[in-house]
Amino acid sequence: MRRKISIFGSTGSIGQNTVSLIQAQGGRDAYDVVALSGARNIPLLAEQARTLGARIAVTSEPSRLKDLRAALEGSGVEAAAGPDALEDAAAEPADWAMIAIVGAAGLVPGLRAAESGATVALANKESLVCAGDLFLRTCAANGARLLPVDSEHSAIFQALNGEKQEEVDRIILTASGGPFRDWSREAMARATPAQAIAHPNWDMGQRISIDSASMFNKALEVIEAHVLFDLPPSCIEVIVHPQSIIHSLVGFRDGSIMAHLGPADMRGAIGYALNWPDRRVLPIERLDLAALARLDFSAPDEERFPALRIAHDVMEMGGLAGAIFNAAKETALDGFLAGRIGFLDMSALVEHVTQTLGRDAAACGADYALGEVLEADALARAAGLAWMKCDVGA
């Protein structure tokens, strides 16, 4: 019997890699594709839907529905558009759902997939940063299995297989350091979006690449690890590893450390989630350790990259502080891309908003609802826009 699967964010980097693996594993002959979603890349979304025989294709952009319908004419694939259509598609019963929509926009589709009882392959770290307690409660209440797809968290998940939670001493997330690893603060202050996008190791989308350059992506991953693996903030560390070969490490109370190694190819983590609990042959490069010759490590510089320090403050706050943090980060990134603020201004904005609103957002504790998450998100975005006007004179 063919597995029912859906891919939300199928036209992005993670989504395209997911589609390529599904095609390599038999495509529409092996899988019953329920839904695919994208945003502006209508030609690619339509091509994917036709190739995989999807039942429905959804664009998050209502203004592009006409184009999507035209691109799917005669295919038998239903076209839909907008947030409500995306939510409805995510609620459709599926055995496995990839949530690869970037940013807070991926939260509701992820929750709906979890409510349907699907195995949720989560590449959207913001869902756990913004609403980790809610997401885990939803999975537990509906019998949904949550599988991490971020390379770091997949590595930890694999390293913990068969281990006892009480024997874990620490988690060490690796960071490439991004394109500005060796830049001075003065040079970083003048960095352009084009320079920030040029990641040395990973092929990622625009927003994730810039988040990596500022280490906000790693900050989100630290919070995600805190939620996923139920460890206190003091047990989660970050090490800069320029080669991106070791994806993460787990330290145990006996002093041993288990490391997960692999090429810098997201198809490894995606394929693991797609085939879990089994492993299948994947079309990725095999490591040649002799050719690598060396693996380097250094401590992160929190003076140049304050995102990690802010993330630890957010974890200590708890509650909805993560929703405030993420919304402020997304607002800062929008401002940087629009030329309204500089590269270093992003961390200043996020720290201001988090410190201003985070404590009140934390007061709700862990028992919050989706409406409260969305309200905190809106408040933080408004505060971020106000900061840009007042402090930068935009």
Order of alpha helices (4+ residues) and beta strands (2+ residues): beta-alpha-beta-alpha-beta-alpha-beta-alpha-beta-alpha-beta-alpha-beta-alpha-beta-alpha-alpha-alpha-alpha-beta-beta-beta-alpha-alpha-alpha-alpha-alpha-alpha
